């Protein structure tokens, strides 16, 4: 009983340490690329933390279990938005200083509505999947262009101040 408990505790410590390094590296990468930390959070950290769910969904779909794939996607989003965001807000109140809500929330609502309409018949066709993937690519491109062309806001300045206190080389940030 002692060895499994020690393995779990050691695993949690390693997870916390590696998550901290991952976030510091992503923030430093955003600085090196001249992109908004919010954009890097959406892209690198978002895709990085969603990789296991994507793999499970792909494997489930290939095994002929599309319900498991869809349930995994929705369950993951519910847990990330409701559980994780809620717990973080309990620990430290979240304040959004930038125009994230006015720019991103309508897009989120539109994608949720479109996905809901696609699922009304209980089936997501290939053309619908292609539409969703194209929408993701367009969103990423528009976000990158918008991030490079907008002046820094209070949130970006706050993150830049934090990054200045933890300088990191480009190679170490990417690693």
Number of C-alpha atoms within 10 A of each C-alpha: 5 6 8 9 10 11 11 11 12 12 12 12 12 12 12 12 11 12 13 12 15 18 16 19 20 21 26 25 23 20 19 14 11 11 20 24 20 18 18 21 16 14 15 17 18 12 13 12 10 15 12 11 17 16 12 15 21 16 15 17 15 11 10 11 13 17 14 17 21 16 12 17 16 12 13 16 15 13 12 13 12 11 13 13 13 14 12 11 12 10 8 8 9 11 8 9 12 14 10 10 12 9 10 12 11 11 13 12 11 11 15 12 12 14 15 12 12 15 14 9 9 10 11 15 12 9 9 15 13 11 13 15 12 12 13 13 12 12 14 15 12 11 19 16 12 14 18 13 10 9 8 14 12 11 17 17 11 12 15 19 11 13 15 11 8 10 11 17 12 14 9 12 20 13 11
